[in-house]
Structures are given as structure tokens and as C-alpha cells.
Amino acid sequence: MRFSERLYMAWWCWPLPLIGAALLAAEVHMGYPGVRAWLPYVILLPLAALLLLGFGRLKIQVTGGGRPELWVGDAHLPLRHVGAVEVIGKGARRRTLGPELDPAAFVVNRGWVPTLVRVEVTDPDDPTPYWLFSTRHPERVAALLREARPPLHPDTPQTPSAED
């Protein structure tokens, strides 16, 4: 494993859903005694917490070894099919996810993570033009992908481009 990151939900995203679950439980309770007094809280608060934990289940990985791959969640891309790699900062994020987004792209966006990485897919059999995914360490991921990919043009010497 060369890189691994789990995109947990930020702490400031937790209070509102938990307060909403508590208010919903209070509405079901409505002052009645017995099971209706405690059961909604026992069910709804842990359910909200499990949903919030589930949002943080996404893992970004770059593996090494004989067959290195980029993993985003359950999807994987062999690094031999990685083309140009671009870091998308906070300023270009909205444009990249809006009018510039290709509908055929593989996109994994987490709103609480401010930066993205765009990875061109060079596999001729893959209809996906590029992957666009959130990461908290875009420069590190981009450097690993650039280092592990094959030369972009085998006939010409490798020179840094404006995208790199």
C-alpha cells in the first residue's frame, strides 16, 4: 500500500442530523409513557449516527507491487491506464463539477472535502474519459500517480506538461 485515506465526514456535519433525529424522536414520543417514551430515541439516534459513519466509508488507495492500482471505493483502475493527472483546488471545483463535467466521467465527490484529483483514463476499451474524486491530500496522490504511470508518449522523451 503506497497511499490510503478514508474520507470521514467532518465533525461539523454531525450535529444537525443528530439534532434532527432527536427532534423526530421527540415528536413520536409526544409525552406518552411506556415504550413510546424511549423507543424512538433508541432507534433514531443510533440510526442517524450509523448513516453518518456510512458516509465516511469511502476509501482512496494507491497500491504498489507488481500490479499497482488506484482504488476509489470499490472501483479500481490499473496504473498502466493512468494518463494526465490534475489537481483541482477550491477555486476551480465548482466549474469542474458543473459546466466542464463530462457525463461519462467517474465522479466521487464528497462536499466536505475541498480538493479533487482528475485522472485521465487511457484504456481504449474503457468508455470513461477520466476519474474525478475527492481527496484531502491531492498533491500526494497526484505525485504517486504521475510517478507510477507509464510514459504518456513512448516515442518522445518525457517532459513536464502544463497539466502536470
N, C-alpha and C positions, 0 to 999 in steps of 0.2 A: 504494500500500500504506500503510494507516494504522497497522497493527499486525501484527507477525509474531513468532511464538515457536515454537521447536522443543522438544518435551518429551523431552530426552535422559534416559537412565537415570542416576540419581545414582551417583557414584563408589563409594559404599559397597555398592552392589548387585553390583558386578563380581567381587570376589574369590571368593565362594562358587561361582558357576557355573564359573569358570576352574579352581578347585581340584578341583571335581567332574570336569571334563573331563580334567584331568591324572591324577586317580586312576583313571578309567576307562581311559585310555591305558596307565597302568602295569599294570592288570590284563590288558589284551590283550598287553602286552609280556612280562610274567612271566619276564624274564631270558633269553628266547630271542635268539639272534644273528640278524643279517641284517635283512630287511625288517620283520619283526615288532618289531624293536627301535626303529625310528624312525617308521614309517608311522602308527601310532595318534596320536602326538603331532602330526605334521604335519597330520593330518586333523581331529582332535577339538578342539584348542586354537583354531585359526582358525575352526572352525565355531561354537564357543561364543561367540567374540568377534563374529562376524557376527550371531548371534542377538541378542546384547545390543545391538549397534548398530541392528538392525532394530526393537527396542522403542522406540528414540528417533527413529523415522522420523516420528512424528505431528507435524503442524504445525498451529498455530492461527493464523488470519489474519483480519483485517478489512480489506477492500478499500474503496477510495474511488471517486471518479469518478461517471459517470452512472448506473451500476447497482451500488451498493455491496452487498457480500455478506459474510456470516460463513462462513468455511471452517473445518471441523474435520476434519482428514484429507482424505478425498476427498468428503465431504458438504458441501453449501453451502446456505445459507439467505439469500434476499434480505432486506436490512434493512427493507424495507417490510412484511415479515411478522413483525417482532420486536415482541413485546408487553412485558410486565413483565420486568425483569431483576433477578436477586437474586444476591448474593454469598453463598456457603456457606463458612463458616470451618471450622477444625479441629474445633470443638466440635459442630457440627451435621452434620458429614459422615457419620457412622455412621448417624444417624437418617434422613438424606436418601437414602442409598443402600440403606437397609433398609426399615423398615415404611412410610415415606412415598413410596417409589418407585412411580411409575405404570409398569406393564409395557409400555405403548405408547410410553414416552419413548425418545428417542435419547440413549444414555449412552456417553460415552467417559471412562473412569476410569483414571488412572494412579496406582497406590498410593504411589509415591514423591513425588507432588505433593500437598501437604496441602490445597489450596483448590480449590473448584469454583465454576462460574457456572451458574445456571439461567436459561434464556431461554425465555419463553413464545412459542409459535408461534401467530400469529393468522390464518394462511391457512385458510379454511374447507374447502378441498379436501385439506388435509394431515391425516391421522389422528393424527399425532404431537402430543401436547399441549405438550411442551416438550423442549428440549435441555438436557442436564446434562453438562458437560465440565470436565476438569481444566485448570488454568492456574496459572502461578506469579505472574501479575500480574492478579488478579481485579478489583481496583478500576479499573485502567486499561481493561480490556476492557469492564467494565460501563459505565463513563463513555462510551466510544466508542459502544457500542450504544444507550445512552439518548439520546445526542446525535443519532444518525443516524436513529433510528426516527421514524415519523410520530406525530402526537398520538394518544394512546390513545383519546380520545373527541372526535371533531371538533366536536361540538355544544357542548361545555363547555370553559371555559378550562383550560389545563394547570396543575395544581397538583402539587407533590411528594406522593407517597404514602408509606405506611409501608414498602412494598417497595423503593422507590427510595431 
